[in-house]
Amino acid sequence: MDITEDAEYVFYVNGNDKVQLSLGGKLLINAENAPGMFKASCITTLSKGRYPLRLELLHSTARLELTLIIYCSRSGIDNW
């Protein structure tokens, strides 16, 4: 994942399966014990640069539903 500016970032995952989301080797979201549908989020500060992003499905169901949204907070803007 290319980060073009220093800022706070929100990682949001919504789905019906067990997932882990990591960035740069750091576990951000661990929804391993989430029964049924779940929502999980994490806020982290990142510096400009390139980070490996990994989204791991732990126990795939027959009908996978998964959403990953990444928000960036920019200086001078109140809304995400």
C-alpha positions in Angstrom: 0.0 0.0 0.0 1.4 3.4 -1.0 1.0 6.1 1.6 1.4 9.5 -0.1 1.2 11.6 3.0 1.7 11.5 6.8 -1.7 11.1 8.3 -4.1 9.1 10.5 -5.7 6.2 8.6 -8.9 4.2 9.5 -9.0 0.6 8.4 -12.6 -0.8 8.4 -13.6 -4.4 7.7 -17.1 -5.7 7.5 -17.9 -9.3 6.7 -19.3 -12.7 7.5 -16.0 -14.6 7.8 -13.0 -14.7 10.2 -10.3 -12.4 9.0 -7.0 -10.8 10.0 -5.7 -7.5 8.6 -2.1 -6.5 8.9 0.0 -3.7 7.6 3.8 -3.7 7.6 3.8 -6.8 9.7 1.6 -5.3 12.4 -1.7 -6.9 13.2 -4.4 -4.2 13.0 -7.6 -6.2 13.0 -8.1 -9.7 14.3 -11.7 -10.9 13.8 -10.8 -14.5 14.4 -13.5 -15.1 17.0 -16.3 -13.1 15.3 -19.4 -15.2 15.0 -21.6 -14.4 11.9 -21.5 -10.9 10.5 -19.0 -8.5 12.1 -17.6 -5.0 11.9 -14.1 -4.0 13.0 -11.9 -1.0 12.7 -8.6 0.4 13.7 -7.0 3.9 13.6 -3.3 4.2 13.0 -0.8 6.9 12.2 1.3 6.3 9.1 4.2 8.1 7.6 4.7 8.5 3.9 6.0 5.3 2.3 5.2 1.8 1.1 3.7 -0.8 3.4 2.8 -4.4 2.7 -1.0 -5.0 3.3 -2.2 -8.5 4.1 -5.9 -9.5 4.4 -6.1 -13.1 5.5 -9.4 -15.2 5.3 -9.1 -17.7 8.1 -12.2 -19.9 7.6 -13.9 -19.3 4.3 -17.6 -19.8 4.1 -19.6 -20.9 1.1 -20.9 -17.3 0.5 -18.2 -14.8 1.4 -19.2 -11.2 2.1 -16.3 -8.9 2.8 -15.7 -5.1 2.6 -12.5 -3.3 3.3 -12.5 0.5 3.4 -9.5 2.7 4.2 -10.0 6.3 5.2 -7.3 9.0 5.4 -7.6 12.0 7.7 -6.1 15.1 5.9 -5.0 18.3 7.6 -7.7 21.0 7.7 -10.6 18.6 6.9 -12.9 17.7 9.8 -14.7 14.8 8.0 -13.1 11.4 7.3 
